[in-house]
Amino acid sequence: MTLTTALDPFPHLHVRPERGWVNDPNGIGFWDGLWHVFYQHNPDVPRHEAICWGHATSADLLTWRDEGVALRPRPGAIDAAGVWSGVATTDDDGAPLLAYTAVPDVAGNAGIALARPDGDGGWVADERMVAPRPADPGIRDVRDPFLFRVDGRRYAVQGAGRTDGTPLVLVYDASDLDDWRLLGPLLDGADPVVRALAPAEIWECPSLVRLGEDGAWALVVSRWHSGGDHDLRGVVAFVGDLVLDSGRPRFVPRAGADLDLGPDFYAPQAYDAGDRVLLWGWTWEGRGEGAPTEADIDAAGWAGSLTFPRELGLDGDRVTSAPARELTGLRRSEVATAVPEVRLTVPAWEATASGGVVVSLDGPDGEREIWRGGDDGGTRVLVDGSVVEVFAGGDAHTVRAYPRAGESWVVRAAGGLTAWELGRPTP
């Protein structure tokens, strides 16, 4: 088949509404029989401005319903300049609650606020911060709360950075949800060994979860640097121990490595679902050759997406990633079995191979390689519009690729591959 138009770049199977801007996943949780995923969102234009919280729900992690805007900036209030990233939790009665970064005017004055259900499917944000900006003048910025429990006690971490350019993660006693008490650094980038593993000026979007049979702790941070439109340099997952020192948690890392090896992944959030840890990330519009221009994005009316949900694991002291087990439910028709090469003319597909894989786009101007890699441990490629997510050897690779007019996908694997068209399950 020869294509005369371009395959649709919109990721229809991922969490994002039809229009507007999307960045960080927020407020992941499961209540009332549904998965809930919130996200940073501008419903009006595809730009990072006037940030709200969007909201989507799913019964199966496959079919998502857009629930509209959950939280908006309120003129003259503590979040007038933006409702930035945060987390979902439950209060002492088991009711869901959102903790978010409230920006009153500029990012340097941000603090943490709460929002509660209004009883009619919406959310009501508080009028005061439960954790204002720390009084320490040496701290430059704070944002992105994440709550967790240790020995039955509730704590929270928050991304931060010092005025001297040192990143850190702060920890709070959040036993009283309405009044958080700052305990100090959970992890300090002043340690040269730690900072070498995750160089940044601010560690954003921290997630702290337990993984593996021995209950090792994983601390995930996103690496923010200043300059231009900000310089976002990837995500690191530390593995180590959580030490309680007179009731104050400290994270002692043993190792750290990139959580995703691709160029288009940032600001993930993890969620402990009991029997596994799930994670969603943000994939921005690509920045390399063939990426859309600002004019292209404005014309399309959308930018950014969340990734597919992933399951985190532990291999020694390395955090591993794999597609959430439910995602096999997106497989519709099988289009190839045990072949060395397949050409795909559908916008969403999956391919699996026992060894290395090459993914390309081929059209009138020739073939351009999108991704190459994998090993004998198996490779799994999931494509939805312009979002390419590859899993091989426990590593994840997220990259954006935009089919041009007349191009089709080509996948090659010397050891043979199987491919499916992907789509939502039929009711």
Steps between C-alpha positions, in 0.01 A plus 500: 500500500630847409389777732397832347446676832683497833410258778324676788762618756243539781541234774135388523569211740694707753374722779441848360195702388437590137634855532732713711830461677597197714805446717571323832279214622350581840270350760509133398270281703227237508168566673130438440593212268691721256857599422551875522780687328527877518747704298630850439277658239416819316161433338501822297826501303790253451740705714628476857284784632220529758560140607205299630454137598334283237342172607442163333351175632510137390364170621771296327801725417406461133201723429519847653220748559578870504351645819583860410687751714520411870689803635550849354703803608286735710551875457625659821542163672802291604507331156428804282805441280464124461388169641824309459597140561401287796362169613183322611466343842229412748410673822461326836146394404611349169360778282709610198691825527729692264822672612635743243751778442319832539669789319368836623706724268847364413643149534735609779203566729326167444376283784281194550120508513225239521181439305209276605202349318195726484257206511386557142797369301705820533771630732524793741843648572587639843559869561828451689824312448574201720872552433604850390834566340778417752632798691864408419625777262750252357221297339417623152193302395277225636231303319340162424391330826483120527360318806607162640484301824771343715421296810142625494598868490423732209778706346537710187792584276535806282736595219727797571820686420729741679601845382855371448376252239493191723201268454328332793187313603330625815300282739202599716307343784149494350326322786268798516394548139400858570832600653819347359823533699829535313760253631788584267667338198414142409785503246752779447679569174784656696637144519727489192440128442123549501513808283719323245225241453228762445649842421237776515417833658161376619383143546140510386208258531644261762332161548603269785385137487608153611603242241618140497471216744742658748300823508775727368395862454507677165510878481419640156595861419484713186799720422422870452754758386445871437547674171288590200175307513648302790726204439337172596767229494334171571396287795713306749386216726710458814490170690589487867381491858263720694643565845289642783710727719292607805189491284658683206541296178829520312561331167838330464557408134703201387466559126326716243434485128280654231144371520435549128773506236303691238508876432129571556413398855474710817317562830361150567290409801498158666206340678516207741201286401570238766602209279714716270625853442361681197649806335392752240729765348467809284615484139539842343491577130826398339778753462709346224479469123142476378351625827206738476565874515313730737282599204427132431404445865277806510325384185451147637373637832672244723842425650637237738367169624537259785677173427336161521499370860810303595583252773820561694719217622844449648797319349778517758530872567344607170137605457344327200199596289248289307163576343209456740366148461157629394639650179484166316125571504557768234604238245245472220588318178834320468669630187821294496640192670863383516616717207828692468331819377157658512362816343221668696252751360294547817555776758513272807681168517717269709791278400689243708828328417738264676803712416602835357260720305524790254201735469487738203265717299519446124352720228558696180814665640655175615527326834581668831592303808303575818641246746748212504586266786384209710662177602434129538282570801223617270383833364151648503405807296174689549408785265197724528498787253829681556579338838754217479570298817753218488578253780810282483712337768311678777567843348240738356558731205250775419532693175267706284483442124266671253404314182511717189266475204554168323704342781430166664662327796759230435618265776783251454626227732755240396351248741145553375218709640126500559286811456146611580285798422399673824162643590258542787314187608149478359227520765 
